[in-house]
Structure formats: structure tokens, C-alpha cells
Amino acid sequence: MRPIAAAMLAVVMIVAIKSAKWGDVDSLETLLGFEEVTYFAAFLWLAIAGPGAASLDRLLVNATGRHTEST
């Protein structure tokens, strides 16, 4: 379910850029300077690769020492 949520947030960032910032875009440099583009890239990465070792879930499991197998 997490990749779907990250993909939906990436779409929200595209809509935010298009609706709120598109009038300010005059070059690729300006477009890439928006923080929404950074969020889009992060959400897209999470949708494709997943959180992996950087996830809070993984850190909590490692800290508590409780490893459960998911089916």
C-alpha cells in the first residue's frame, strides 16, 4: 500500500507545480529549483524503490529485536 500512496503524492506534486508554479517557469533551471520538484522526486523514488532500510518501521523492528515473518 505504501508505494501506491507515494505515487499518489507524486501526482499531487505535479498538480501543485502545474497549478501554482507553472506561470513562474521560464527555464529548466527554474523548474528544478522548486521544492515541489524535490518532493516529486522523493515520492517517485519511494514509489519505485520503497523505503528499504531507511524506513521507520525497519528502525523500530531493529531497535526492539522483534522480527516477524509476513505472509
C-alpha positions as CSV (number, residue, x, y, z in Angstrom):
1,M,0.0,0.0,0.0
2,R,2.9,2.4,0.6
3,P,4.1,2.6,-3.0
4,I,0.5,3.5,-4.1
5,A,0.4,6.3,-1.5
6,A,3.8,7.6,-2.6
7,A,2.8,7.5,-6.2
8,M,-0.4,9.5,-5.4
9,L,1.6,12.1,-3.6
10,A,3.9,12.4,-6.6
11,V,0.9,13.1,-8.7
12,V,-0.2,15.8,-6.2
13,M,3.2,17.4,-6.6
14,I,2.7,17.5,-10.4
15,V,-0.6,19.2,-9.9
16,A,0.9,21.7,-7.4
17,I,3.6,22.6,-9.9
18,K,1.1,22.9,-12.8
19,S,-1.5,24.9,-10.9
20,A,0.6,27.2,-8.6
21,K,4.1,27.5,-10.1
22,W,3.8,26.9,-13.9
23,G,3.5,30.7,-14.6
24,D,6.9,31.3,-13.0
25,V,8.7,28.7,-15.1
26,D,10.9,30.3,-17.7
27,S,13.7,27.6,-17.9
28,L,14.5,24.1,-16.8
29,E,16.7,25.6,-14.1
30,T,13.8,27.5,-12.6
31,L,11.6,24.4,-12.7
32,L,14.2,22.2,-11.0
33,G,14.6,24.9,-8.4
34,F,11.1,24.5,-7.0
35,E,10.9,22.5,-3.8
36,E,7.9,20.7,-5.2
37,V,10.2,19.1,-7.8
38,T,12.3,17.8,-4.9
39,Y,9.2,16.3,-3.2
40,F,8.1,14.8,-6.5
41,A,11.5,13.1,-6.9
42,A,11.4,11.8,-3.4
43,F,7.9,10.4,-3.7
44,L,8.7,8.9,-7.1
45,W,11.7,7.2,-5.6
46,L,9.7,5.8,-2.7
47,A,7.0,4.5,-5.1
48,I,9.6,2.7,-7.2
49,A,12.2,1.5,-4.7
50,G,10.3,1.5,-1.4
51,P,11.6,2.8,1.9
52,G,14.1,0.0,2.5
53,A,16.5,0.3,5.4
54,A,15.6,4.0,5.8
55,S,12.0,3.3,6.9
56,L,10.8,4.0,10.4
57,D,9.3,0.5,10.6
58,R,12.6,-1.1,9.9
59,L,14.3,1.0,12.6
60,L,11.7,0.2,15.2
61,V,11.9,-3.5,14.4
62,N,15.7,-3.5,14.7
63,A,15.5,-1.5,18.0
64,T,13.0,-3.8,19.6
65,G,14.6,-7.0,18.3
66,R,11.2,-8.4,17.2
67,H,11.5,-9.9,13.7
68,T,8.2,-11.3,12.4
69,E,7.7,-13.0,9.1
70,S,5.0,-11.6,6.9
71,T,2.8,-13.9,4.8
